[in-house]
Amino acid sequence: MSGTWIIFRREVNQYFTSPTAYLIAAALLLITGLYFNYDVSISVTVKPIEPALIPNFLAGMMIVFGPLLTMRMLAEEQREGTLELLLTSPVNDAAIVFGKFLAAWLYFSLMLALTLVYQIIAVSISQPDVSHMIGAYIGIWLYGGACLAVGLMFSALTENQIMAAFLSIATLLMLYLGDLAGQIVANLDLAFIIRQLTLGGHYTTSFAVGIIRAEDIAYFAGLIAIMLFIAIRVVESHRWR
């Protein structure tokens, strides 16, 4: 546990001393701010404010932002040769992966927390369903963790950050668009299986509408566990090269 804490503190420090991390956060908050402002402007005459507006928007944005946050984590360590130093230190492989993942998830959680200001504004100018908001935020927090785990796994597979980001985005895009494929497949059994494997299939029909289901929590937790397990095995393989 101490090894995980050491890696976690190291990665958090890098996030908060890196201009790139601040640029990513600023870009995300700017985009969500503009999107929220648009929704507020049309809520005056067209429709009420959407309680899950920001989480639903982030569900699409995390396909890109997730890989951007994780692409350097292990790929850069390999490229610069510092991974070998980590492997010879008194820190095990799981601690390296868990520490880096938790740091990325904390960074995402802080960005997500900053968007709560939009929900405060929404509550002050209308009467949105607060339970709907809470369910959506819990869902996107888990959803974001799954995206980060996928990104970290691909960062472990290559020392090229651009390649890690590309592979992560491609995989997450398939998991994201797979929900649409499940809606157009004629065979109901096949459509159900496809939807059960996708990110959207466990978010859009539950968390996004304020419903928290154990099976959806299990899906995101399972995806995180599988991706981190693979990343640990990949890091472990470097000991034998």
N, C-alpha and C positions, 0 to 999 in steps of 0.2 A: 504493500500500500504506500510506503514511503517513496518507492521508486516512481509510482504513478504521480504522486504529489510533486516530486522534483521536476518531472517532465512537464506536468501541467503548469507549474509556475513559470518554467522556462518559455513555454509556448505562449502563455498569456502575456508575458512581458514583451515578447516579440510582436504580438498583435498590437499592443498599445504603444509601441515605439516605432511601428511601421507606417509610413505615409500611405501605403497601398491599402491597409486595413481601414484607415480613416476615409480614404477616397471611396472605397466600396460602400462603407456605411453611409456616407454623404449622398452617394448616387442612389442608393436604395431608399433612403428617407425622402430625397427630392422627388423620386418617381412616385412613391406611395402618397406623398403630400399632394402632388398634382392630381393624382387619381381620386383621392378623397375630396379634394376641393371641387372637382367636377361633379362627383356624386352629390355633394351638398348643394351645389348650384341647381341641379335638375330636381332635387328633392322638394324644392319650393313649389313647383307646379306639376311635375310629372309623376313622381313616386316617392315613397318614404325612403329614408336612409337605410341602406343594406347593413344589417348588424354584423355580417361576416365579410364585409367588403375587403378589408385589408388582408385578413388571412387567406381569402380566396384568391386575391391578386398575388400574394406571396407564393401560393401553391405553384403558379406558373413561373414566377421569377426565380424560385429556388433551383429550377432546372439549370440555370446559368450561374447564379450566385453561389450555390453550394460548391460546385467544382472550383470556382475562383477562390473560395476561402480555403480549400484543402489541397489544391494542386501542388503547392510547394512543400507541403509538410514532410513527406518522406522522399519525394523525388529530389528535392534540393539537398537533403541529407546525403543521398546516394551520389549526386553529381559532385558535391564538394568533398566527399570522402569522410564526412563527419559521422555517417551512420556506423562505420567501422569502430569509431571511437566510442559511440554509445553502446555498441555490442560488447565492447571489452570493459565497460564500466560496470559497477555493481547494480545494474538495472536490468531486469529481465525483459524479454520481448513483449509480453503482454502489457507491462507497465509503459513501455514506449508508445505502443498503439493507443492504449486507454488514455494516457496523459494527453496525447495530441488530440484525440477525438473529443475529450471532455473540454479542452481549451476552445476548440472550434465551436462546440455546442454552447459553451458559455458566451462566446462572442455573439453568436446568433441570438441567444436568449436576451442579451442586453439590447441588441438592435430591435428585437421583437417588443421588448418592454418599452422602448422609446416610442413605438407606434401606438401605445395605449393612450397617448395624448389625443389621438384622433377619436378614440372611443369616448373619452371624457367630453370632447367637443360635441360629439353626436348625442350623448345623453343630455347635454345642456340645452340643445336646440330642438330635440324631439324626444320621443319615448320609444326607443328601440328595445327589442327583447334582450335583456342583459344575459339571461341564461344561454341564449343563442350565441352571443358574443363570447362567453366563457368557453362554451363547447368548441367553437371555431378556433379559439386561441390555443386550447389544449391540443387540438388536432394538428394545427400547423406547427406547433412546437415539436411534436413527435414526427411529423412529416419532414420538417427541417433536419431533425436528427438523422433520419433515414437517408436523406440526400447527402448529408455530410459524411456518413459512414460509407456510402458508395464512392464518393469522391476520394476519401482517404484510402480505400482499398486500391483504387486505380493509381493513386500516388505512390503506393508501395510497389506497384508492378513495373514502373518505369522511372528512369532518372530524368526524363524529359517532361518538364512541367506542362508544356503546351499539349503534348500527347496525352498526359494524364487528364487534363481538362477536357480535351476532345472526347476521349473514351467515356469519361464520366457523363458529359452532356448527352452523348449519343445514347448511353444506357438509360439515363433518367428520362430522356425524351421518349424512348420506347415504353418505359413504365408509365409515363404520363399519358401518351397517346393511346396506349393499350386499352384504356377505359373507353375511348371512342370506338375502337375496334369491337369491343365487347357489345356495344350498343347496335352495331350494324350487322353482326354475324347472324345469319338466319337460324342456325342450330342453337337452341336455347341452352342446352347442356354445355356446349363449347363456349358460348357467350358468357355463361356463369363462371366457367373455369378461368377464362381470360380476365374477366373483371376481378376475380379473387387474387390474381397475381399482380395487379396494377396498383400504383399509388392512389390514383383517383377513385378506384373502386372501393377503397377503404377510407376515403375522405369526403368526396362530393355528396354521397348519400347518407352520411352520418354526421361527422363533425361539422361539416359545412352548413348543415341545417340545425345544428344544436343538439344532436343526438350522440351520446358517448356509449359505444358498445365495446364489450370486452374483446370481441374477435378482431376489431380494428386496432385496438391497443396492442393485442398480441401480434398482429401482422407487422406493425412498425417496429415493435421490440424485437421480433424475430429477424426482420431484415437487417436491423442494426447489428444484432448478434452474429448473423451469418457473415456480413461484410467485415466486421472486426476480426472474426475468427480467421477468415481468409488472409486479411492483412497481417495478422500475427504469424501465420504459417509462412507468408512470403518473407517477412522480416527474419524469421527463424532460418530460412533457407540461405540467407546471406552468411551465416556462420560457417556454412560448408563449402563456400565458393573459394 
